[in-house]
Amino acid sequence: MGIFSGVGNSYVTLDEATEKQLGQPSERFLTAQVQLPFDTELPATLDRFVKGITEYQTQLLGLKNTSPTVAFEIQRFDPTRIRLQFAVQSSRLDRKVRTHLLEQIPGINFKEGTTKLPLSDSVSVGVGVLTLRRKDVYPLETEFERPPINSVITPLHPDAMRDTSIVIQILFKPMAGNPVGKRIWHREASKESRNLRSEKVGLLPWNDRDATPREKHQARRVDEKAGSPRFKVSARILAVGADEYTASRIKEVSGGFNVFASSDTGQSFRTTTVRSLRKSPIYRAVEAVRDRSFSHSFQLSTQELAALVSIPDREQENLIKTV
């Protein structure tokens, strides 16, 4: 699926047959909806949780990555309720998600979530895809005093976009297997690090200069990411019912991800609305959200991912807490 930006329509309107086709995932998922504890200090990021649920699996003599995918989803199907849930495809991993999240956040509760999208006949759908502005060897911001996901749920307050249902979906699984791809990625990281550290040659001999402290710091950040475990990640925003305001709604929601922009490395998220003169590319984008399948993926370190899937501690009226 390609991203079509600036050309064509940003949404399609579903008929009854298409709504039924897109509404139900083709695979079975188990969901753990998070119910936040009252009056509990939450960790800024979920580093221990991410490490605890990570499962490395390969096939074909270690060439193919078959590690299980985990979906972290923020759902606002109506303005009065924001739901947070994790979705997986095995009972074992579902138990691990619940166990390790409870271990890092005592007092958190779970209930069964939903695997369906908030679709209906004659409703509009559109998708925004998040990618990285720079090569993914450059890390995002990872140092936070409070959960950065607070900024992501802020645009979903009950008085915003009341005509629009929103699903924010983050898929991740550990990088495993694919030795050729790993070598290519590490080669790119090494190249970027060397270029940052090297002497900069100007147009004239007296324009040559040594690497600046900032460039040396960026090189260290690149090296740190290259030397750590990494995850394959896809991130998307589904907007339902926004019609001609679909692209605007996606832009409004994606602004919450600006909190991950790193002033050290210049890395940040970029969001592109899927546009096309034909309906099928937008249908395929919705199917990818429905099936929790990867598209336009990038690599993040454990620290980056732990910040991206943090649990909000923001006091917001429509954020569901433990009952």
C-alpha positions as CSV (number, residue, x, y, z in Angstrom):
1,M,0.0,0.0,0.0
2,G,1.4,3.4,-1.0
3,I,0.7,6.7,0.7
4,F,-1.0,9.1,-1.6
5,S,-0.6,12.6,-0.3
6,G,-2.0,15.8,-1.7
7,V,-3.9,14.0,-4.6
8,G,-7.4,12.6,-4.5
9,N,-9.8,12.0,-1.8
10,S,-8.9,11.6,1.9
11,Y,-12.0,9.4,2.7
12,V,-14.5,7.0,1.3
13,T,-18.1,6.5,2.3
14,L,-19.0,2.9,3.0
15,D,-22.0,1.0,1.7
16,E,-23.6,-1.8,3.6
17,A,-21.6,-4.6,1.9
18,T,-18.3,-2.9,2.4
19,E,-19.1,-2.0,6.0
20,K,-19.6,-5.7,6.8
21,Q,-16.4,-6.7,5.0
22,L,-14.3,-4.1,6.8
23,G,-15.9,-4.3,10.3
24,Q,-14.7,-7.7,11.4
25,P,-11.0,-8.7,11.6
26,S,-9.9,-11.7,9.4
27,E,-7.9,-13.1,12.3
28,R,-8.8,-13.8,15.9
29,F,-7.5,-11.4,18.6
30,L,-7.6,-11.4,22.3
31,T,-8.0,-8.0,23.9
32,A,-7.1,-6.6,27.3
33,Q,-8.8,-3.2,27.9
34,V,-6.9,-1.2,30.5
35,Q,-8.8,0.3,33.5
36,L,-6.6,2.9,35.1
37,P,-6.2,3.0,38.9
38,F,-7.2,6.0,40.9
39,D,-4.7,8.0,42.9
40,T,-1.7,6.0,41.7
41,E,1.5,7.5,40.4
42,L,2.1,6.0,37.0
43,P,5.5,5.4,35.4
44,A,6.5,7.8,32.6
45,T,7.4,4.9,30.3
46,L,6.9,1.2,30.3
47,D,10.4,-0.1,29.8
48,R,10.0,-3.2,32.1
49,F,6.7,-4.0,30.5
50,V,8.0,-4.0,27.0
51,K,11.0,-6.1,27.9
52,G,8.8,-8.6,29.8
53,I,6.4,-9.3,26.9
54,T,9.0,-9.5,24.2
55,E,9.1,-12.9,22.5
56,Y,11.7,-13.6,19.8
57,Q,10.6,-16.2,17.3
58,T,12.1,-17.2,13.9
59,Q,11.6,-19.8,11.2
60,L,13.5,-21.0,8.1
61,L,16.7,-21.5,10.0
62,G,16.5,-18.1,11.6
63,L,15.8,-16.2,8.4
64,K,12.1,-15.3,8.9
65,N,10.8,-13.2,11.8
66,T,7.7,-14.9,13.2
67,S,7.7,-13.0,16.6
68,P,4.2,-12.3,17.7
69,T,2.7,-8.8,17.1
70,V,1.2,-6.7,19.9
71,A,-1.2,-3.9,19.2
72,F,-1.6,-0.9,21.5
73,E,-4.8,0.9,20.7
74,I,-6.5,4.2,21.8
75,Q,-10.1,4.1,20.9
76,R,-12.6,7.0,21.1
77,F,-15.7,5.5,19.5
78,D,-17.9,8.2,21.1
79,P,-16.8,11.5,22.7
80,T,-17.5,10.4,26.2
81,R,-15.2,7.4,26.4
82,I,-11.6,6.8,25.6
83,R,-10.5,3.1,25.9
84,L,-7.0,1.8,26.0
85,Q,-6.3,-1.8,25.0
86,F,-3.7,-4.3,24.0
87,A,-4.6,-6.9,21.4
88,V,-2.7,-10.1,20.7
89,Q,-3.3,-13.5,19.1
90,S,-2.4,-16.0,21.8
91,S,-3.7,-16.7,25.3
92,R,-0.1,-17.0,26.5
93,L,0.8,-13.5,25.3
94,D,-2.5,-12.1,26.6
95,R,-1.5,-13.4,30.1
96,K,2.0,-11.9,29.7
97,V,0.5,-8.5,28.8
98,R,-1.7,-8.5,31.8
99,T,0.9,-9.8,34.2
100,H,3.7,-7.5,33.2
101,L,1.6,-4.4,33.0
102,L,0.2,-5.2,36.5
103,E,3.7,-5.7,37.7
104,Q,4.8,-2.2,36.6
105,I,1.5,-0.5,37.4
106,P,0.0,-2.0,40.6
107,G,-3.7,-1.5,40.9
108,I,-4.4,-1.6,37.2
109,N,-7.4,-3.7,36.1
110,F,-8.4,-5.3,32.8
111,K,-11.6,-6.2,31.0
112,E,-12.2,-7.6,27.6
113,G,-11.9,-5.0,24.8
114,T,-13.2,-5.0,21.3
115,T,-11.7,-6.3,18.0
116,K,-14.2,-4.5,15.8
117,L,-13.9,-1.0,14.2
118,P,-16.7,1.6,14.8
119,L,-18.1,1.3,11.2
120,S,-21.6,1.5,9.9
121,D,-23.4,1.9,6.6
122,S,-23.0,5.3,4.9
123,V,-20.2,6.4,7.3
124,S,-16.9,7.9,6.0
125,V,-13.5,6.4,6.8
126,G,-10.0,7.7,6.3
127,V,-6.5,6.8,7.6
128,G,-3.4,8.7,8.5
129,V,0.0,6.9,8.6
130,L,2.8,8.0,10.9
131,T,6.3,7.6,9.8
132,L,9.6,9.2,10.9
133,R,11.0,12.4,9.4
134,R,14.6,11.2,9.5
135,K,16.1,7.8,8.9
136,D,15.1,5.5,11.7
137,V,18.7,5.2,12.9
138,Y,18.0,8.5,14.6
139,P,16.1,8.0,17.9
140,L,13.0,9.9,19.1
141,E,12.9,11.6,22.5
142,T,12.9,9.1,25.3
143,E,13.3,11.2,28.5
144,F,10.0,12.2,30.1
145,E,8.9,13.1,33.6
146,R,5.3,12.1,32.9
147,P,3.8,9.7,30.4
148,P,4.1,11.2,27.0
149,I,0.9,9.5,25.8
150,N,-0.8,12.2,27.8
151,S,-0.2,14.5,24.8
152,V,-1.7,11.9,22.4
153,I,-5.0,11.6,24.3
154,T,-5.4,15.4,24.9
155,P,-6.9,16.1,21.4
156,L,-9.5,13.4,22.2
157,H,-11.2,15.3,25.0
158,P,-15.0,15.0,25.0
159,D,-15.7,18.4,23.4
160,A,-13.4,17.8,20.4
161,M,-14.4,16.4,17.0
162,R,-17.7,15.2,18.4
163,D,-18.8,13.9,15.0
164,T,-15.7,11.7,14.6
165,S,-14.7,8.3,16.0
166,I,-10.9,7.9,16.3
167,V,-8.7,4.8,16.6
168,I,-5.0,5.3,17.2
169,Q,-3.1,2.0,16.6
170,I,0.5,1.2,17.3
171,L,1.8,-2.3,16.3
172,F,5.1,-3.7,17.4
173,K,7.1,-6.8,17.4
174,P,10.8,-7.4,18.1
175,M,13.3,-7.5,15.2
176,A,14.5,-11.1,14.8
177,G,15.8,-13.1,11.9
178,N,16.4,-11.3,8.6
179,P,20.2,-11.2,8.9
180,V,20.6,-9.4,5.6
181,G,18.1,-6.7,6.6
182,K,19.9,-6.3,10.0
183,R,23.3,-5.9,8.3
184,I,21.9,-3.2,5.9
185,W,20.3,-1.3,8.8
186,H,23.6,-1.5,10.9
187,R,25.6,-0.4,7.9
188,E,23.3,2.7,7.5
189,A,23.6,3.5,11.2
190,S,27.4,3.2,11.0
191,K,27.5,5.4,8.0
192,E,25.4,8.1,9.7
193,S,27.6,8.0,12.8
194,R,30.8,8.3,10.8
195,N,29.4,11.2,8.8
196,L,28.4,13.0,12.0
197,R,31.8,12.6,13.6
198,S,33.9,13.3,10.5
199,E,35.5,16.5,9.5
200,K,33.2,18.6,7.4
201,V,34.8,19.7,4.1
202,G,33.7,23.1,2.8
203,L,33.8,24.6,-0.7
204,L,37.1,26.3,0.1
205,P,40.0,24.9,2.3
206,W,39.4,27.5,5.0
207,N,35.7,26.4,5.3
208,D,36.6,22.9,6.6
209,R,35.5,22.3,10.2
210,D,35.5,19.6,12.9
211,A,32.3,18.0,14.0
212,T,30.3,20.1,16.5
213,P,29.5,18.9,20.0
214,R,25.8,18.5,18.8
215,E,26.9,16.3,15.9
216,K,29.1,14.2,18.2
217,H,26.1,13.8,20.6
218,Q,23.9,12.8,17.7
219,A,26.5,10.2,16.7
220,R,26.4,8.7,20.2
221,R,22.6,8.5,20.1
222,V,22.7,6.7,16.8
223,D,25.4,4.3,18.1
224,E,23.3,3.6,21.2
225,K,20.2,2.8,19.2
226,A,22.2,0.5,16.8
227,G,23.6,-1.3,19.8
228,S,20.3,-2.0,21.5
229,P,17.4,-4.4,20.8
230,R,14.9,-2.9,18.3
231,F,11.3,-3.4,17.3
232,K,9.4,-3.2,14.1
233,V,6.7,-0.6,14.5
234,S,3.7,0.7,12.5
235,A,1.5,3.6,13.7
236,R,-1.8,4.7,12.2
237,I,-4.9,6.9,12.9
238,L,-8.3,5.9,11.7
239,A,-10.9,8.6,11.4
240,V,-14.6,7.6,11.1
241,G,-17.5,9.9,10.3
242,A,-15.4,13.1,9.5
243,D,-16.3,13.3,5.8
244,E,-14.6,16.3,4.2
245,Y,-12.9,17.1,7.5
246,T,-11.0,13.7,7.6
247,A,-7.6,15.1,6.8
248,S,-8.1,17.9,9.3
249,R,-9.2,15.5,12.0
250,I,-6.1,13.3,11.4
251,K,-3.8,16.3,11.6
252,E,-5.5,17.4,14.8
253,V,-5.0,14.0,16.5
254,S,-1.5,13.5,15.2
255,G,-0.3,16.8,16.8
256,G,-0.2,14.9,20.1
257,F,2.7,12.9,18.8
258,N,4.9,16.1,18.6
259,V,5.9,15.3,22.2
260,F,8.2,12.6,20.9
261,A,10.2,15.1,18.8
262,S,13.9,15.1,19.8
263,S,15.8,18.3,19.9
264,D,19.0,16.3,20.2
265,T,18.6,14.2,17.0
266,G,16.0,16.2,15.0
267,Q,13.9,13.0,14.8
268,S,10.1,13.3,15.0
269,F,6.9,11.9,13.6
270,R,5.4,12.8,10.3
271,T,1.7,12.0,9.5
272,T,0.4,11.5,6.0
273,T,-3.3,11.1,5.2
274,V,-3.9,8.3,2.7
275,R,-5.3,9.9,-0.5
276,S,-6.4,8.4,-3.8
277,L,-8.6,9.0,-6.7
278,R,-9.7,5.4,-6.3
279,K,-11.4,3.9,-3.3
280,S,-9.2,0.7,-3.0
281,P,-6.1,2.3,-1.5
282,I,-8.2,3.7,1.4
283,Y,-10.0,0.4,1.8
284,R,-6.6,-1.4,2.0
285,A,-5.5,1.1,4.7
286,V,-8.6,0.5,6.7
287,E,-8.1,-3.3,6.3
288,A,-4.6,-3.0,7.7
289,V,-6.0,-1.3,10.8
290,R,-8.7,-3.9,11.1
291,D,-6.3,-6.8,10.7
292,R,-3.6,-5.2,12.8
293,S,-1.1,-5.8,10.0
294,F,2.2,-3.9,9.4
295,S,2.6,-1.2,6.8
296,H,5.1,1.7,6.4
297,S,7.0,0.3,9.4
298,F,10.1,1.7,11.0
299,Q,12.5,0.5,13.8
300,L,12.4,1.8,17.4
301,S,14.6,0.9,20.4
302,T,13.1,-0.5,23.6
303,Q,13.3,3.0,25.2
304,E,11.5,4.7,22.3
305,L,8.8,2.0,22.2
306,A,8.3,2.1,26.0
307,A,7.5,5.8,25.8
308,L,5.2,5.4,22.8
309,V,3.0,2.8,24.6
310,S,3.0,4.5,28.0
311,I,-0.2,4.7,30.0
312,P,-1.7,8.2,30.6
313,D,-2.0,9.7,34.0
314,R,-3.8,12.8,32.7
315,E,-7.1,13.8,34.4
316,Q,-9.4,13.8,31.5
317,E,-13.2,13.4,31.8
318,N,-13.6,10.8,29.1
319,L,-10.6,8.6,30.1
320,I,-12.0,5.4,31.6
321,K,-10.6,4.5,35.1
322,T,-11.2,1.5,37.4
323,V,-14.8,1.1,38.5
